[in-house]
Amino acid sequence: MKVNNTVSNLPVGAATRLAFTVHNLGGDDTFQILAADNRGFISSVQPSLVTLASGAEVESMWMSPFR
């Protein structure tokens, strides 16, 4: 997994999107993508379930509404 963007400002009341690339280093499989943080900011992950061939990758967006 690698981070595709960084966030320097977290505006109150606005959704912030964080993009990550998930790369399958093993065999073909289906993966559930989960995200968590110690403050409960992450509200969703899209896609949350991906099927990847060996060596394939997918971008995952983690949404977080900051209050």
WODAQUI-V932656 format. One line per field, one symbol per residue. burial: b if it has 9 or more other C-alpha atoms within 8 Angstrom, else e. A space follows every 10 residues. Layout:
BEGIN
burial=???
END
This chain:
BEGIN
burial=eebeeeeeee eeebebebbb bbbbeeebee eebeeeeeee bbbebeebeb ebbbbebbeb bbbbbbe
END
